[in-house]
Amino acid sequence: MRKLVSLIHLSLDGFCAGPNGEMDWITVNPAIFEDADRVIATAGAAVYGRTTYGMMRGYWPGVLNDEKAPDDRRAHARWVEAAEKITFSRSLETSDWNNVHLKRDAKDITALKQQAGKPLLIFGSPGLVRSFQALDAIDEYWRGLNPVLLGEGVRFFDGAHGTRFRIADAKRYDAAAAEFQAVFAK
């Protein structure tokens, strides 16, 4: 059985994007990419909602051949290009990006988790994560915590009151960001 792991950056006040979807407040540095590479090396596939798929499709293929891009970004772009990309969308009909498998219903994650293989990593995709939470399908959460207060925007744990977690791991990168791995308290 495969684990389903959610990866996302959060502000201190629990937002994963600004009011217009902006993410320019997220700390990105070589240490964070190194840690991300460690996590994605364990992955069997990337999982995206429609919006995150569009952002990834619009960004990473360009980095792949950009000789001016930092080495850590190009390495990540190579992983993204090669990875199986499971995309949940009710509006996308087709994809011209390689290794994309379109799914219409969040409930399809249950069958995917039953397959043998490495973990499925959900990148961002807060709406899809909420759908998976409703199905009790997420096994772990990896959070990049950024020391900024956005005040408004896309709240990540909207409606998840009373859910208890335990911190399985934590790491401080520098004064600009930290990461923690949380699993449901049993």
Helices and strands as residue ranges (DSSP letters): E 4-11, E 15-17, H 30-40, E 45-49, H 50-64, H 71-82, E 85-88, E 100-103, H 108-114, E 120-123, H 126-134, E 140-146, E 154-155, E 165-174, E 177-184
